[in-house]
Amino acid sequence: MPNTSASGGYLLPSSPAPVENDAFEDLLGDVIAGISALDRPLVRPRWQVKPPPMPPITVNWCAFGVTSIDPDYAAVKVHNPDGEGTDEMQRHATVAILASFYGPSASSKASQVSDGLMVDQNRDQMRAAGVTILDCTKMRTASDLLNEQWVRRVDLEINLRRVIERTYPILNVLSASGVIRPADGAAQPFTLTET
């Protein structure tokens, strides 16, 4: 049985996990594919255990990946007294994405995603997962020489803001007792109980 504030020890969240890891990559891939009009199999995570073969240089495609996550220093914690009680924790983070577009239309696809992320309707799926666009910074031409041929590549930097919410089993305080010692030294004991 997991620990609670009454049992001591480390507390694990009691809420469902936020969208992270593969599910977060799937969300990003769906957004990029939807806005760029690239076929979904051609929008792929940058780092994979076994990368699929690179498409021919005449095919437009995209590789993307999370390059950094910068969480805000502090989190908001609010006690919810319903039932036995819980603490709701909310924290925001900036997530940097690098999306590299390849193929003859690499620049226009990168531009299409950069502009398309500014359209409210295009952000609906991200918003449902607690993610929104912060900005798309620069597009950088960074072509690669492969097999003695230049492969057109345009890198797009995307910064997202996301919220992480977790619930912890911090139970309600049912009673407390102690002593108040004012400056004059006259100790006053107290006892509080839930009514």
KEVO-139726 format. One record per residue: x, y, z of N, C-alpha, C in turn; residue number from 1; residue in one letter. Coordinates in pm, 1 decimal. Layout:
residues N
   n_east  n_north     n_up  ca_east ca_north    ca_up   c_east  c_north     c_up num residu
        X        Y        Z        X        Y        Z        X        Y        Z NUM      A
...
This chain:
residues 195
   n_east  n_north     n_up  ca_east ca_north    ca_up   c_east  c_north     c_up num residu
     84.4   -117.6      0.0      0.0      0.0      0.0     89.4    124.5      0.0   1      M
     59.1    224.1    -83.6    142.5    344.2    -88.2    136.4    423.5     41.6   2      P
    242.5    498.6     66.3    248.7    583.7    184.7    151.7    700.7    172.6   3      N
    112.8    754.2    289.6     36.7    878.1    298.2    110.6    968.5    396.5   4      T
     60.7   1089.0    415.9    123.5   1177.8    513.6    111.2   1120.0    654.8   5      S
     15.7   1031.8    678.7     -0.4    971.5    810.9    100.8    859.1    834.5   6      A
    144.6    791.5    728.5    234.0    677.3    745.4    380.5    717.1    743.7   7      S
    413.3    833.5    688.3    552.7    873.1    673.6    612.9    805.8    551.3   8      G
    736.3    837.2    521.7    802.9    780.3    404.6    775.7    861.4    278.8   9      G
    831.9    817.4    168.3    817.1    888.7     42.1    674.5    880.2     -8.5  10      Y
    626.0    991.8    -64.3    490.7    996.0   -119.4    497.1    989.3   -271.1  11      L
    414.2    903.4   -326.7    400.0    894.5   -471.7    271.6    963.5   -511.4  12      L
    265.2   1017.8   -633.5    139.9   1079.5   -675.8     29.0    975.1   -685.6  13      P
    -90.3   1016.8   -648.7   -206.0    926.9   -658.5   -289.1    957.4   -781.9  14      S
   -247.0   1055.6   -860.9   -319.6   1094.4   -981.8   -260.1   1022.7  -1103.0  15      S
   -333.6   1018.3  -1213.2   -276.8    960.7  -1335.6   -154.2   1040.7  -1378.8  16      P
    -58.7    972.6  -1440.3     63.3   1039.4  -1486.7     30.6   1137.7  -1598.6  17      A
    101.9   1250.5  -1605.0     82.1   1343.3  -1716.0    133.3   1281.5  -1846.6  18      P
     99.8   1344.2  -1958.1    143.9   1295.6  -2089.2    295.0   1318.9  -2099.0  19      V
    371.7   1210.3  -2098.2    517.6   1219.1  -2104.1    571.4   1105.5  -2189.2  20      E
    701.7   1108.4  -2213.2    774.4   1004.0  -2284.3    714.2    976.5  -2421.7  21      N
    685.1    850.6  -2453.7    635.1    815.9  -2587.3    502.0    884.4  -2618.7  22      D
    414.6    895.4  -2518.9    283.9    959.6  -2543.0    302.0   1107.2  -2578.8  23      A
    399.9   1174.0  -2517.8    427.1   1314.6  -2548.7    484.3   1326.2  -2689.5  24      F
    575.1   1233.9  -2726.4    628.5   1233.7  -2862.9    517.4   1208.8  -2964.3  25      E
    425.0   1118.6  -2932.8    313.0   1092.6  -3023.6    229.6   1218.2  -3043.2  26      D
    203.1   1291.4  -2934.4    127.8   1415.8  -2943.2    200.4   1516.0  -3032.9  27      L
    330.0   1535.4  -3011.4    407.1   1629.0  -3092.7    408.3   1587.6  -3239.5  28      L
    428.0   1459.0  -3263.9    428.9   1409.5  -3401.8    295.7   1431.4  -3470.9  29      G
    186.6   1408.1  -3398.8     53.0   1430.5  -3456.5     32.1   1577.7  -3491.1  30      D
     77.2   1666.9  -3402.8     60.8   1811.2  -3427.1    141.9   1853.6  -3548.5  31      V
    268.8   1812.8  -3554.8    354.6   1851.5  -3667.8    300.1   1794.5  -3797.9  32      I
    258.7   1668.5  -3796.5    203.4   1606.9  -3917.4     74.9   1677.1  -3960.3  33      A
    -12.1   1707.0  -3864.0   -138.3   1771.9  -3897.7   -121.1   1909.4  -3957.3  34      G
    -26.6   1986.6  -3904.7     -6.6   2123.0  -3953.3     75.2   2127.0  -4082.1  35      I
    169.5   2033.8  -4097.5    255.7   2034.2  -4216.6    195.7   1959.8  -4335.1  36      S
     92.7   1878.7  -4310.7     31.5   1792.8  -4412.8    126.9   1682.6  -4459.1  37      A
    228.1   1651.3  -4376.7    313.9   1536.2  -4405.2    244.1   1409.8  -4355.7  38      L
    264.1   1298.8  -4425.7    209.7   1172.0  -4377.8    269.8   1142.3  -4240.9  39      D
    189.1   1090.7  -4150.0    234.8   1069.7  -4011.3    359.8    982.3  -4002.0  40      R
    375.1    875.8  -4083.8    499.6    797.9  -4073.6    625.1    877.8  -4114.0  41      P
    605.9    989.3  -4182.0    719.6   1072.9  -4222.9    750.5   1182.9  -4121.1  42      L
    679.2   1182.7  -4009.9    709.2   1273.2  -3898.2    747.1   1182.1  -3782.6  43      V
    876.8   1176.7  -3752.6    925.8   1074.3  -3660.7   1015.9   1131.4  -3551.5  44      R
   1018.4   1063.4  -3438.4   1108.4   1107.7  -3331.7   1253.7   1105.6  -3378.8  45      P
   1327.5   1204.1  -3335.6   1467.6   1219.6  -3375.6   1554.2   1104.9  -3322.8  46      R
   1533.9   1066.2  -3198.2   1617.9    963.5  -3136.9   1533.5    838.4  -3114.1  47      W
   1568.5    731.9  -3182.7   1497.2    605.5  -3169.9   1598.8    495.1  -3145.3  48      Q
   1556.1    389.1  -3078.3   1645.5    276.8  -3051.6   1695.0    218.3  -3183.3  49      V
   1603.0    197.0  -3275.7   1640.1    146.4  -3407.9   1577.9    240.5  -3510.9  50      K
   1654.6    340.2  -3558.9   1597.4    437.0  -3653.5   1555.2    370.3  -3783.9  51      P
   1441.8    413.8  -3838.7   1400.7    361.3  -3969.3   1491.6    417.7  -4078.5  52      P
   1490.1    357.6  -4197.0   1574.1    409.1  -4305.4   1536.2    553.2  -4341.2  53      P
   1634.7    629.3  -4382.4   1611.5    767.5  -4423.0   1537.6    766.7  -4556.5  54      M
   1431.9    847.7  -4570.2   1361.2    854.9  -4698.4   1451.3    911.3  -4808.3  55      P
   1416.6    887.3  -4934.7   1494.7    945.4  -5045.1   1496.1   1098.2  -5036.2  56      P
   1597.3   1161.1  -5098.6   1610.5   1306.4  -5087.8   1496.9   1381.0  -5157.7  57      I
   1418.5   1312.9  -5235.5   1305.4   1377.1  -5303.9   1178.5   1377.2  -5219.1  58      T
   1185.7   1317.7  -5099.5   1068.6   1305.8  -5011.5   1079.9   1408.4  -4898.8  59      V
    971.5   1478.6  -4871.2    965.2   1570.8  -4758.1    932.6   1491.4  -4631.8  60      N
   1007.1   1515.9  -4525.0    982.5   1448.2  -4398.6   1040.5   1531.3  -4284.8  61      W
   1012.4   1488.8  -4160.4   1054.5   1564.9  -4043.5   1100.9   1470.8  -3932.7  62      C
   1210.8   1510.1  -3867.2   1256.4   1444.4  -3744.7   1248.6   1549.0  -3634.1  63      A
   1191.3   1512.4  -3520.2   1174.8   1608.9  -3411.6   1216.4   1544.3  -3279.6  64      F
   1248.4   1629.2  -3182.4   1283.6   1577.5  -3051.3   1285.3   1687.1  -2946.5  65      G
   1261.6   1646.8  -2822.9   1270.2   1738.4  -2709.2   1418.3   1755.7  -2677.8  66      V
   1466.1   1881.3  -2679.3   1607.4   1907.1  -2651.0   1630.3   1955.5  -2508.7  67      T
   1529.2   2015.4  -2445.0   1542.9   2054.2  -2304.8   1405.9   2077.7  -2242.1  68      S
   1400.6   2058.5  -2111.4   1280.9   2088.0  -2031.7   1327.5   2175.1  -1916.1  69      I
   1271.2   2295.5  -1906.7   1312.5   2391.9  -1805.0   1193.3   2421.5  -1713.5  70      D
   1180.7   2347.0  -1601.1   1066.6   2369.3  -1512.0   1082.7   2498.4  -1432.0  71      P
    970.9   2563.9  -1404.4    972.4   2679.7  -1315.1   1023.6   2634.6  -1179.4  72      D
   1084.8   2728.7  -1106.0   1145.0   2693.0   -977.4   1042.0   2640.7   -877.8  73      Y
    934.3   2712.0   -862.0    837.0   2676.9   -758.0    712.6   2613.6   -819.2  74      A
    646.0   2536.0   -737.7    519.4   2476.0   -777.7    410.2   2531.8   -687.2  75      A
    287.3   2532.7   -738.4    172.5   2572.7   -656.9    118.7   2446.6   -591.2  76      V
     98.1   2453.0   -459.8     41.8   2339.4   -386.6    -80.6   2388.4   -310.2  77      K
   -192.6   2322.7   -332.6   -318.4   2360.2   -267.7   -376.4   2235.6   -202.5  78      V
   -416.3   2248.6    -76.7   -476.7   2135.1     -7.0   -624.7   2125.9    -42.6  79      H
   -668.4   2006.0    -75.7   -808.5   1978.2   -105.7   -863.4   1895.1     11.4  80      N
   -955.2   1950.9     92.3  -1002.1   1879.6    212.0  -1107.3   1771.5    185.1  81      P
  -1149.7   1753.2     60.4  -1251.8   1651.8     31.2  -1202.5   1513.1     72.4  82      D
  -1294.7   1432.3    121.4  -1259.8   1297.4    165.0  -1159.7   1303.4    279.4  83      G
  -1051.0   1226.4    267.1   -946.4   1228.8    369.5   -844.9   1340.2    345.8  84      E
   -853.4   1405.3    228.7   -763.1   1515.6    197.3   -653.6   1476.0     99.7  85      G
   -615.4   1569.8     14.8   -503.3   1553.2    -78.6   -440.0   1690.5   -102.1  86      T
   -318.5   1689.6   -150.1   -253.8   1812.3   -196.3   -244.8   1805.8   -347.9  87      D
   -290.6   1912.8   -410.3   -282.5   1923.8   -556.2   -160.3   2009.5   -587.7  88      E
    -67.8   1954.9   -668.2     53.4   2025.4   -706.6     46.0   2059.2   -854.6  89      M
     81.6   2182.9   -889.3     82.4   2225.9  -1029.6    213.6   2299.1  -1055.3  90      Q
    280.8   2261.0  -1164.0    409.1   2321.9  -1199.9    414.8   2341.9  -1350.4  91      R
    470.5   2453.2  -1394.1    484.5   2482.3  -1536.1    629.1   2462.1  -1580.2  92      H
    646.2   2429.8  -1707.6    780.9   2410.2  -1762.3    782.3   2456.9  -1907.3  93      A
    898.7   2502.9  -1951.3    921.1   2535.2  -2092.0    990.0   2415.3  -2155.1  94      T
    934.8   2367.5  -2266.1    987.9   2250.4  -2335.4   1039.1   2296.2  -2471.7  95      V
   1167.9   2274.2  -2498.4   1228.0   2311.8  -2626.9   1226.1   2191.3  -2720.0  96      A
   1175.2   2214.8  -2840.1   1166.0   2110.9  -2942.7   1251.4   2154.6  -3060.9  97      I
   1324.8   2061.9  -3119.6   1394.5   2086.8  -3245.2   1329.5   1999.5  -3350.7  98      L
   1269.2   2063.6  -3450.6   1206.7   1991.9  -3561.8   1290.6   2017.4  -3686.2  99      A
   1345.7   1911.4  -3744.8   1428.1   1922.0  -3864.7   1348.0   1871.3  -3982.8 100      S
   1330.9   1957.8  -4081.8   1254.5   1923.7  -4202.1   1352.1   1895.1  -4314.8 101      F
   1328.6   1785.1  -4385.1   1414.8   1741.0  -4495.0   1332.8   1736.2  -4623.0 102      Y
   1401.7   1745.8  -4735.7   1336.5   1730.5  -4864.5   1330.8   1860.0  -4942.7 103      G
   1278.6   1852.7  -5064.3   1277.0   1970.8  -5151.2   1191.9   2084.9  -5096.9 104      P
   1093.3   2057.2  -5012.0   1006.5   2162.2  -4955.6   1034.4   2184.2  -4807.4 105      S
   1155.5   2155.9  -4763.4   1189.2   2164.6  -4621.1   1160.0   2302.7  -4563.5 106      A
   1199.3   2406.6  -4633.9   1179.4   2543.0  -4582.9   1031.4   2577.7  -4573.4 107      S
    954.6   2543.7  -4675.5    811.9   2578.1  -4671.8    737.5   2495.1  -4567.2 108      S
    777.3   2370.3  -4545.5    713.0   2288.7  -4441.3    744.5   2344.2  -4302.6 109      K
    869.9   2384.9  -4280.3    906.7   2444.3  -4151.1    828.1   2573.1  -4128.1 110      A
    817.9   2654.8  -4230.6    743.5   2780.1  -4220.0    595.1   2754.9  -4195.7 111      S
    541.4   2652.5  -4261.2    400.7   2617.4  -4244.8    371.2   2575.2  -4100.9 112      Q
    462.7   2500.0  -4038.9    443.9   2458.8  -3900.0    457.3   2580.1  -3807.7 113      V
    558.3   2663.5  -3832.0    578.3   2783.0  -3749.0    454.1   2872.3  -3750.1 114      S
    399.3   2896.7  -3868.3    279.7   2980.5  -3879.1    155.7   2908.0  -3828.1 115      D
    144.5   2778.7  -3859.9     27.3   2701.9  -3820.6     10.5   2687.5  -3670.6 116      G
    122.1   2691.2  -3597.2    113.0   2682.8  -3451.3     53.9   2809.5  -3390.0 117      L
     44.2   2915.1  -3468.4    -16.4   3039.2  -3419.3   -169.0   3038.7  -3436.1 118      M
   -222.5   2939.1  -3505.1   -367.2   2928.7  -3527.9   -428.9   2851.8  -3411.0 119      V
   -524.7   2914.4  -3346.8   -583.2   2858.9  -3224.4   -636.2   2716.4  -3243.7 120      D
   -707.0   2691.8  -3350.6   -766.2   2559.2  -3372.8   -658.7   2451.4  -3385.7 121      Q
   -542.7   2487.6  -3437.0   -434.1   2389.7  -3451.4   -372.7   2350.5  -3317.7 122      N
   -398.2   2428.2  -3215.1   -340.2   2400.0  -3083.8   -435.7   2323.9  -2991.9 123      R
   -555.7   2291.3  -3039.0   -655.2   2226.7  -2952.9   -607.2   2095.5  -2891.6 124      D
   -542.3   2009.9  -2971.7   -496.5   1880.8  -2918.3   -389.5   1899.6  -2812.0 125      Q
   -301.5   1996.7  -2833.1   -197.8   2023.7  -2732.7   -260.7   2078.2  -2605.4 126      M
   -353.6   2169.4  -2621.6   -418.0   2232.6  -2505.3   -487.0   2127.5  -2418.4 127      R
   -547.9   2027.5  -2480.9   -616.0   1921.2  -2405.7   -517.2   1842.4  -2319.4 128      A
   -388.7   1842.0  -2358.6   -285.3   1771.8  -2281.5   -207.4   1866.8  -2190.9 129      A
   -256.7   1991.1  -2174.7   -190.1   2087.1  -2087.0    -67.6   2151.5  -2149.0 130      G
    -63.1   2158.0  -2282.7     52.2   2212.8  -2354.1      4.6   2326.4  -2443.9 131      V
     83.8   2432.6  -2452.5     52.9   2540.8  -2545.8    182.7   2593.1  -2606.1 132      T
    170.2   2668.0  -2712.5    287.8   2723.1  -2780.4    336.5   2847.3  -2706.6 133      I
    464.5   2856.6  -2687.0    525.5   2977.6  -2633.8    576.1   3061.5  -2750.5 134      L
    658.9   3000.1  -2836.3    703.8   3067.3  -2957.8    775.9   2968.3  -3048.3 135      D
    788.7   3008.7  -3173.0    877.0   2941.8  -3268.0    986.3   3042.7  -3294.8 136      C
   1108.1   3009.2  -3262.1   1213.8   3108.4  -3276.6   1266.9   3107.4  -3417.8 137      T
   1386.1   3066.6  -3439.3   1444.0   3080.1  -3572.7   1437.3   2951.9  -3653.1 138      K
   1432.3   2969.6  -3785.6   1449.5   2858.0  -3878.2   1593.9   2868.5  -3927.6 139      M
   1663.6   2756.9  -3923.7   1804.5   2757.1  -3959.7   1827.1   2656.5  -4072.1 140      R
   1887.2   2701.0  -4182.1   1923.5   2610.4  -4290.1   2050.0   2536.6  -4248.7 141      T
   2043.3   2406.3  -4253.9   2156.2   2324.5  -4208.7   2163.3   2197.8  -4292.8 142      A
   2183.2   2213.8  -4421.8   2182.9   2098.8  -4512.6   2295.7   2002.0  -4479.6 143      S
   2273.7   1873.3  -4512.5   2369.9   1767.2  -4484.3   2424.1   1709.1  -4614.5 144      D
   2550.3   1671.9  -4614.8   2610.7   1604.1  -4728.6   2607.6   1454.6  -4701.5 145      L
   2524.5   1382.8  -4775.5   2510.8   1238.2  -4759.5   2531.1   1171.3  -4894.3 146      L
   2618.4   1072.3  -4898.4   2645.9    998.5  -5022.4   2676.0   1093.7  -5138.4 147      N
   2757.4   1194.6  -5108.6   2800.7   1293.1  -5208.7   2684.3   1371.6  -5268.8 148      E
   2576.4   1386.5  -5193.2   2462.5   1468.0  -5234.3   2420.3   1554.9  -5117.2 149      Q
   2386.7   1679.1  -5148.4   2336.0   1766.5  -5043.4   2189.7   1736.7  -5018.0 150      W
   2156.0   1713.0  -4893.5   2017.7   1689.3  -4853.1   1970.6   1816.8  -4783.5 151      V
   1865.9   1876.7  -4837.5   1815.7   2001.3  -4779.9   1756.4   1973.1  -4642.3 152      R
   1796.3   2055.1  -4544.9   1744.0   2043.0  -4408.4   1723.4   2182.2  -4352.6 153      R
   1607.8   2201.6  -4288.5   1578.9   2327.3  -4219.5   1535.5   2292.1  -4078.2 154      V
   1606.7   2348.3  -3980.4   1575.3   2324.9  -3839.4   1484.0   2436.0  -3788.3 155      D
   1378.6   2396.5  -3718.6   1285.0   2490.5  -3657.5   1287.3   2468.6  -3507.0 156      L
   1312.4   2575.9  -3433.3   1310.1   2568.7  -3287.2   1171.6   2607.8  -3238.8 157      E
   1108.7   2519.6  -3160.5    973.9   2542.1  -3107.5    982.6   2536.7  -2955.8 158      I
    928.3   2636.7  -2889.8    923.1   2637.1  -2743.4    777.7   2626.6  -2699.3 159      N
    750.8   2528.0  -2616.3    616.6   2503.1  -2564.5    614.2   2531.8  -2414.8 160      L
    495.8   2560.0  -2363.6    474.4   2568.8  -2218.0    379.5   2456.0  -2183.3 161      R
    411.0   2386.6  -2077.3    321.1   2279.9  -2034.6    301.8   2285.4  -1884.7 162      R
    189.1   2233.5  -1843.7    157.3   2228.1  -1701.1    157.1   2081.4  -1659.8 163      V
    218.7   2055.8  -1546.1    218.8   1922.0  -1487.6    137.1   1930.8  -1358.9 164      I
     38.8   1844.0  -1346.5    -45.5   1841.1  -1226.5    -36.1   1702.1  -1164.1 165      E
    -11.7   1700.6  -1035.1     -3.5   1573.5   -961.9    -78.6   1588.7   -829.9 166      R
   -137.8   1479.8   -784.3   -210.1   1477.0   -657.7   -135.4   1385.1   -561.8 167      T
   -112.5   1434.7   -439.4    -40.8   1357.6   -338.1   -131.8   1332.2   -218.5 168      Y
   -118.7   1215.5   -154.8   -204.6   1181.3    -40.5   -159.1   1250.2     89.4 169      P
   -178.6   1381.5     95.2   -151.7   1459.7    216.4   -286.6   1471.3    287.2 170      I
   -302.5   1399.2    394.3   -432.5   1387.6    461.2   -464.5   1511.3    544.5 171      L
   -594.1   1528.5    570.3   -639.5   1638.0    656.3   -584.4   1620.4    797.6 172      N
   -555.8   1731.4    864.3   -515.3   1728.4   1004.5   -643.8   1717.8   1087.0 173      V
   -657.0   1611.0   1164.8   -778.3   1588.8   1242.7   -768.0   1646.4   1383.2 174      L
   -646.7   1651.8   1436.0   -628.5   1711.1   1568.5   -483.0   1754.2   1583.6 175      S
   -462.1   1849.1   1673.7   -327.1   1896.8   1704.2   -325.9   1948.4   1846.9 176      A
   -211.7   1937.4   1912.2   -196.9   1994.2   2046.4    -56.1   2049.0   2058.2 177      S
    -39.7   2144.9   2149.2     90.3   2205.7   2167.5     84.0   2313.1   2273.0 178      G
    188.5   2391.6   2277.2    199.5   2498.8   2375.3    240.6   2625.5   2302.1 179      V
    171.4   2736.5   2331.5    208.4   2867.1   2279.1    285.2   2939.3   2389.1 180      I
    403.1   2986.1   2356.7    486.7   3055.6   2455.2    503.4   3200.6   2409.2 181      R
    420.5   3292.2   2460.8    434.8   3433.0   2427.0    562.9   3490.5   2485.6 182      P
    595.6   3611.7   2448.2    718.5   3677.9   2492.0    724.6   3691.7   2644.6 183      A
    607.8   3704.7   2712.0    609.1   3722.5   2858.3    635.1   3591.2   2932.6 184      D
    643.1   3477.4   2859.2    678.2   3350.6   2920.3    562.9   3270.7   2976.1 185      G
    439.8   3319.2   2975.1    325.7   3244.4   3029.0    279.8   3144.1   2923.4 186      A
    315.0   3016.9   2940.8    280.2   2911.5   2844.7    130.0   2887.8   2845.7 187      A
     74.8   2871.3   2726.1    -68.2   2842.0   2710.9    -85.1   2716.9   2626.5 188      Q
   -121.6   2606.2   2687.3   -144.1   2484.9   2608.1   -270.7   2497.9   2522.2 189      P
   -271.3   2426.0   2410.0   -390.1   2424.9   2326.0   -411.4   2286.1   2268.9 190      F
   -535.8   2256.8   2234.7   -573.8   2133.6   2166.8   -679.0   2167.9   2064.1 191      T
   -657.8   2121.7   1940.8   -756.1   2142.5   1834.7   -803.9   2006.4   1787.1 192      L
   -931.7   1994.7   1765.7   -988.8   1872.0   1710.0  -1089.2   1909.6   1602.0 193      T
  -1104.0   1819.9   1506.0  -1201.2   1842.5   1399.1  -1341.5   1827.9   1457.2 194      E
  -1429.2   1919.2   1419.2  -1568.4   1910.6   1469.4  -1660.4   1859.7   1363.2 195      T
